[in-house]
Amino acid sequence: MTARPRVVVLGRQGSGKGTQGMRLAGQLGVPHLSTGDLFRAAVRAGTEVGAEVDHLLKEGLLVPDDLVIDVVRDEAERSQWSVTGYVLDGFPRTVAQAEAFFGTPHIDLPPEATSHGAFDVAISLDVPLAEARRRLATRRVCPVCGTIVSVDDAAVEAIPCPRGDGTAVRRGDDRDDAIDRRLALYERETGPLAPWFAAWGRLVTVDGTGTADAVYQRLVDSLAPFVGLTAVPPH
Ligand SMILES: [Zn+2]
């Protein structure tokens, strides 16, 4: 079996990176891995780090960088990421995590040659701050089926779920002050990762504004030279 593409997706909250990342993983035939997925896999695997993560999450505490890295390294080895490929969504979150997993640009070997971590390309899904804030403030989620809908006016707090099983409401972490806090934290912690990946010569910046289909087309076009994608199949 030939190795499959390894792609890292970056983008602030509201950039649509979860949606785009899942669609891309489907087309590439690789697992879409969020940090939450990795934590759950570690807990299920019953490893020592898994038990530690389980404890922290149950206490509602933040998982520190070194433990996140342990989890990711374990998972990378156990699930043979070098063979399966991946779309990573939410890891790395900081430059410290990135260096621990992928090495240091200009000092270490090219990314395909490093021992534990390797990647083919990183995508930065670029959505202006004001647009990200608007998307998050107009997002409503049905607590029954999880369907996400968007309202035209942020003042509309709740609308009937289009699937008819409940009322879509604003999530607690989509309150205006919480949105601003999350976006500011992302800027501080994760913002420096785009130039970090660019230093490897493997960063692709994709305009994340417009319809999901238009964004995906742009994304595939930009990735083609790195991962051998050619056309968007019917969706
Ligand atoms: Zn619903």
Residues whose N, C-alpha, C, O or C-beta is under 5 A from the ligand:
A	BS01	ZN	C142 V144 C145 G146 T147 C161 R163 D165 G166
